[in-house]
Amino acid sequence: MNGESFEPDHGFPVRLFVPGWYGVASVKWLTRIELVREPFRGYFQTKKYTFQRNTSQGLQTAVVGPMEVKSEVIRPRPGEQLGLGTNQLFGVAWAGEDSITAVEISVDGGGAWDQAQLIGPREKYSWCLWEYIWEVDAPGKYQIVARAMASNGNAQPQQHDPLRGGYMINHWRPVILHVEATRTRDDQRSDVDTLLYDMNAFAAEMKRLPLDVEMEYTAGGGI
């Protein structure tokens, strides 16, 4: 990983990595692999990493698998003070086994939407960077929302599906920002290296948060 041997926390000696699926499928600390003729009915495949979904036959249990389409606002962070003028918004989006086709930004909590600029690869299994240059002419409190669309036609939902419990959380996560009349901004579009630096800083910040079992999953702290 990153040019170094696996550490125990990341799965030493061997880890099974499943692209496009949630991390629960990427099993750590493998010592052997067996081929079986029927689906494995272990605890984690039948009880732990499962959720309910509505079908024509009623509720059915499904295994947590392919990732849902989702986007995150990386910069600015919640509560950050911005200024009048040109403000840069930046984030990432992904769609598991599908690719990202668009990211839309709302600065009024979902009332009106505008297209963000997609940056870098737009391939399945890949994170897609996005950037939005926001021109602000009035001070106040703003609710920023990003929503992504995938190549399979799915769009990021406004609310979490309660049948999924603490899994597959991909709904909008509004970011509250304050624009001050006493400040001015003249942000420019960033180069890719700067955006990647911000993304890595965001990842380091998230790493310091409590485990998901200690979070409020409906606020976006689950998987």
Beta strands, then each sheet from edge to edge (+ up, - down):
strand 1: 50-55
strand 2: 58-63
strand 3: 70-75
strand 4: 81-94
strand 5: 100-106
strand 6: 114-115
strand 7: 117-119
strand 8: 128-136
strand 9: 140-150
strand 10: 175-186
sheet 1: 1+ 2-
sheet 2: 3+ 4- 8+ 7-
sheet 3: 3+ 4- 10- 9+ 5- 6+
end
